[in-house]
Amino acid sequence: MATITQYKKKSGKISYRALIRIAKNGTIVHMESETFDTKTLAKAWAMKREAELSAQKVFRPKEKPLKISKVIQDYISQFGHGYGRSKNYDLARLLRYPLAELDISELNPQILIAHCIERNKTAKPQTVKNDVIWLKTAIRTMRSVNGFTFDLAVFDDAYETLWREKLIGKSVERERRPTRKELWALSRYFYRRKRSTPMLQLMWFAIYSARRLSEITRLEWTDNDDKKATGLVRDAKHPRLKAGNHKRFKYPRSAWKIVNKQPMASKYIFPYNPKTIGTNFDRACKILGIVDLHFHDLRHEATSRLFERKLGIVDVQQVTLHESWKTLQRYVNLNPGDVDI
């Protein structure tokens, strides 16, 4: 007989989960669940589904042992090429934890919660949340591909406790912008230390163009339109689509001037290692005593400057390539006192 469970979503909405378990000789051979807005709908689905299963005589044989590590490795092998370095790194890191050595049938809410409690000792809740998200994604995908049995309600049952106890959390939205004094100090520092990586030009190009560091080093000369002063970000960042997600953007005048000063010695406009650029920037901040400033904060600075120039949302999006105001808003850090009305 099905079990109907009431639970409260993070939004505050009440939902009902109908869980069906079929046992044979004391062993669960089939399990599935669905979630509904009302208890009546949940009961109706459960009765109908149980009748269907009974008619079909759905009794699956006991499955072979399957480690969680094997599920993750198969997912990375088959689908990892379509995702960014960050997600693949998070997935590979999961393989190092005791959780990965368990059989998929052993995974339950208690084990997930215990993993998150341990991870919180060395990582922030928003980082731990990625563990849960990517693990669920890998299991859900490989379940469809390989056909093993697993009830994803395990994650739903764990989420309520994880959120309530702040074991997982949303990413903290940064509002850090460099001050004029900090930009002056960094400019002078990079000007005096001229090396193979032109940090002074790269820093100001980031401020003028609003490009991410990983995008800056992928810009190609052949993608530039000299007449319209536009360029192309290949494989632009996207929550689901990345490969082939090429987007054209507008170079602000100051950014375009920096581009035209670069030597055409490579197919890339800035043929430098992004890790080296990030390391050089962090080192400069440390030497100069500049606290809590990252290279990515320059994108916040750039976006805020565009709005300070009285550009509209649609115009700013032609530069930053944000698809919606909701995502663009995260990069806008304006001071109410600067508004001229």
C-alpha positions in Angstrom: 0.0 0.0 0.0 1.3 3.5 -0.9 2.5 5.9 1.8 1.3 9.6 1.5 3.6 12.1 3.1 3.0 15.8 3.7 6.0 18.1 3.5 6.6 21.8 3.3 8.7 23.2 0.5 11.2 26.0 1.0 8.7 28.4 -0.6 6.2 27.5 2.2 3.9 25.6 -0.1 2.5 22.3 1.2 2.9 19.3 -1.1 2.1 15.6 -0.8 4.4 12.7 -1.9 2.9 9.4 -2.8 5.5 6.6 -2.3 4.9 3.1 -3.6 7.0 0.1 -2.5 6.7 -3.4 -3.8 8.3 -6.1 -1.7 9.0 -9.8 -2.5 10.1 -12.2 0.1 10.8 -9.3 2.5 13.0 -7.5 -0.1 11.9 -4.3 -1.9 12.0 -5.0 -5.6 10.3 -1.8 -6.9 9.9 1.7 -5.6 8.7 4.9 -7.1 7.1 8.2 -6.0 5.4 11.3 -7.3 4.6 14.7 -5.7 1.2 16.5 -5.9 -0.3 19.7 -4.7 -3.2 18.0 -2.9 -3.6 14.8 -0.8 -6.5 13.7 -3.0 -4.4 13.8 -6.2 -1.6 11.9 -4.4 -4.0 9.1 -3.3 -5.7 8.9 -6.7 -2.3 8.5 -8.5 -1.2 5.9 -5.9 -4.3 3.7 -6.4 -4.1 3.9 -10.1 -0.4 3.2 -10.3 -0.6 0.3 -7.8 -3.4 -1.3 -10.0 -1.2 -0.9 -13.1 1.8 -2.5 -11.4 -0.3 -5.3 -10.1 -1.7 -5.9 -13.6 1.8 -5.8 -15.2 3.2 -7.9 -12.4 6.2 -5.6 -12.1 8.7 -7.4 -9.9 12.3 -6.5 -10.7 15.0 -9.0 -9.8 17.5 -8.0 -7.2 20.1 -5.7 -8.8 23.8 -6.2 -8.8 25.9 -4.0 -6.4 26.5 -0.6 -7.8 28.8 1.9 -6.0 28.0 5.6 -6.0 31.6 6.2 -7.3 30.8 4.1 -10.4 27.7 6.2 -11.0 29.7 9.5 -10.7 32.5 8.2 -12.9 30.1 7.0 -15.6 28.4 10.4 -15.6 31.7 12.3 -15.9 32.8 10.0 -18.7 29.7 10.3 -20.7 28.5 13.8 -20.0 31.4 15.7 -18.4 32.6 17.2 -21.7 29.5 19.3 -21.9 30.1 21.0 -18.6 32.5 23.6 -17.2 35.6 23.0 -15.1 33.9 23.9 -11.9 31.1 21.3 -12.1 33.5 18.5 -13.2 35.9 19.4 -10.3 33.0 19.3 -7.8 32.0 15.9 -9.1 35.5 14.5 -9.1 35.9 15.8 -5.5 32.9 13.7 -4.4 34.9 10.6 -5.3 37.3 11.3 -2.4 34.6 11.0 0.3 33.3 7.9 2.1 29.9 8.4 0.6 31.3 7.4 -2.8 32.2 3.9 -1.6 28.6 3.1 -0.6 26.3 1.0 -2.8 23.6 3.1 -4.4 21.0 1.2 -2.5 22.5 2.3 0.8 22.1 6.0 0.1 19.4 7.5 2.4 18.6 11.0 3.9 20.7 10.2 7.1 23.8 9.5 5.0 23.4 12.6 2.9 22.9 14.8 6.1 25.9 13.2 7.8 28.1 13.9 4.7 27.0 17.6 4.7 27.7 17.9 8.4 31.2 16.6 7.9 31.8 18.8 4.8 30.7 21.9 6.7 33.8 21.6 8.9 35.9 22.6 6.0 33.6 24.2 3.4 30.9 26.8 3.3 27.2 25.8 3.0 26.9 27.1 -0.5 29.8 24.9 -1.5 28.3 21.9 0.3 25.0 22.5 -1.6 26.9 21.7 -4.9 27.8 18.3 -3.5 24.1 17.5 -3.1 23.0 19.1 -6.4 25.6 17.3 -8.6 25.2 14.0 -6.8 21.5 14.1 -7.5 22.1 15.1 -11.1 24.5 12.3 -11.7 22.2 9.6 -10.2 19.1 10.9 -11.9 20.9 11.0 -15.3 22.6 7.6 -15.0 19.4 6.0 -13.7 17.7 7.0 -17.0 20.7 5.8 -19.0 21.5 2.5 -17.3 18.1 1.7 -15.8 19.1 0.9 -12.2 16.5 1.5 -9.4 16.8 4.5 -7.1 14.1 6.7 -5.5 15.1 10.4 -5.8 12.8 11.2 -2.9 15.9 10.5 -0.8 17.1 13.9 -1.7 13.8 15.6 -1.1 13.6 14.1 2.4 17.1 15.4 3.2 16.7 18.9 1.8 14.3 20.2 4.5 16.8 19.4 7.3 19.8 20.6 5.3 18.2 24.0 4.6 16.7 24.4 8.1 20.0 23.7 9.8 21.9 25.8 7.3 24.0 22.9 6.2 23.5 24.1 2.7 22.8 27.6 1.5 22.7 30.0 -1.4 25.8 31.7 -2.8 26.6 35.0 -1.1 26.1 37.9 -3.5 29.2 40.1 -3.5 28.9 43.9 -3.5 32.6 44.6 -3.5 33.8 47.4 -5.8 37.4 48.7 -5.9 37.8 52.2 -4.6 39.6 54.9 -6.7 42.5 54.7 -4.3 42.8 50.9 -4.8 42.6 51.2 -8.6 45.3 53.9 -8.6 47.5 51.7 -6.4 47.0 48.6 -8.6 47.6 50.6 -11.7 50.9 52.0 -10.4 52.0 48.6 -9.2 51.4 46.9 -12.5 52.9 49.8 -14.5 56.2 49.5 -12.6 56.3 45.7 -12.9 56.0 45.2 -16.7 56.2 41.5 -17.4 55.1 39.1 -20.2 51.5 39.3 -18.9 50.3 42.9 -19.3 48.4 43.1 -16.1 47.7 46.8 -16.3 45.9 46.5 -19.7 44.1 43.3 -18.6 42.8 44.9 -15.4 41.5 47.9 -17.2 40.1 45.9 -20.1 38.1 43.9 -17.6 36.8 47.1 -16.0 35.8 48.6 -19.4 34.5 45.5 -21.1 32.7 43.6 -18.2 34.2 40.4 -19.5 34.9 37.4 -17.2 38.5 36.4 -16.9 37.9 33.1 -18.6 36.2 35.0 -21.5 39.0 37.6 -21.9 41.6 34.9 -22.7 39.3 33.2 -25.2 38.6 36.3 -27.4 39.7 35.8 -31.0 40.8 38.4 -33.5 38.8 36.8 -36.3 35.6 37.2 -34.3 35.9 41.0 -34.1 33.8 43.3 -36.3 35.9 46.4 -36.8 33.1 48.4 -38.3 30.7 47.8 -35.4 33.3 47.3 -32.6 31.8 44.0 -31.6 33.4 40.7 -30.5 32.2 37.1 -29.8 32.3 35.1 -26.6 32.5 31.5 -27.6 30.9 28.9 -25.4 29.4 31.6 -23.1 28.5 30.7 -19.6 25.0 29.2 -19.2 23.4 27.1 -16.5 22.5 24.3 -19.0 24.0 25.2 -22.5 27.6 26.1 -22.9 29.2 24.3 -25.9 28.2 26.2 -29.0 26.6 29.0 -27.0 28.4 31.8 -28.9 27.3 35.3 -28.2 28.2 38.6 -29.8 28.8 41.6 -27.6 29.6 45.3 -27.9 33.1 46.7 -27.0 32.8 50.0 -25.1 35.1 52.6 -26.6 37.8 52.3 -23.9 37.9 48.5 -24.2 38.1 48.7 -28.0 41.1 51.0 -27.7 42.9 48.5 -25.5 42.2 45.7 -28.0 43.7 47.7 -30.8 46.9 48.1 -28.8 47.5 44.4 -28.6 50.0 42.7 -30.9 48.5 40.2 -33.4 50.9 37.4 -32.4 48.3 34.8 -31.8 44.7 34.0 -32.8 43.7 35.1 -29.3 43.7 38.8 -28.5 44.9 38.1 -24.9 46.9 34.8 -25.2 47.6 34.4 -21.5 46.9 31.8 -18.9 43.8 32.9 -16.8 45.2 31.2 -13.7 48.4 33.3 -14.0 46.4 36.5 -14.4 44.2 35.7 -11.3 47.3 34.8 -9.3 49.1 38.0 -10.2 46.1 40.1 -9.3 45.7 38.3 -5.9 49.4 38.7 -5.2 49.3 42.5 -6.0 46.3 43.0 -3.7 48.1 41.2 -0.9 51.3 43.2 -1.3 49.3 46.5 -1.4 47.1 45.6 1.6 43.9 45.5 -0.5 41.5 43.2 1.4 38.8 41.0 -0.1 39.1 42.1 -3.8 39.0 39.5 -6.5 39.5 39.8 -10.3 35.9 38.9 -10.8 34.8 42.0 -8.8 36.0 44.0 -11.8 33.0 42.7 -13.7 30.8 44.2 -10.9 32.7 47.5 -11.3 32.3 47.4 -15.1 28.5 46.8 -14.9 28.0 49.4 -12.3 29.9 52.0 -14.4 27.7 51.3 -17.4 24.6 52.1 -15.4 26.3 55.2 -14.0 26.7 56.4 -17.6 22.8 56.3 -17.7 22.6 53.4 -20.1 19.4 51.4 -20.1 19.1 47.7 -19.2 18.9 46.5 -22.8 22.0 48.5 -23.7 24.0 47.2 -20.8 23.1 43.6 -21.7 24.7 44.1 -25.1 28.0 44.5 -23.3 27.6 42.1 -20.3 25.6 39.5 -22.1 23.3 38.8 -19.1 20.1 37.2 -20.4 17.8 38.7 -17.7 17.5 41.7 -15.3 17.5 39.2 -12.4 21.0 37.9 -13.2 22.3 41.3 -14.3 21.1 42.9 -11.1 23.6 40.9 -9.1 26.4 42.8 -10.8 25.0 46.2 -10.2 26.3 47.9 -7.0 25.3 51.6 -7.1 25.3 54.1 -4.3 21.9 55.9 -3.9 23.8 59.1 -3.2 25.2 59.1 -6.7 21.8 59.2 -8.4 21.2 62.5 -10.0 17.4 63.3 -9.8 
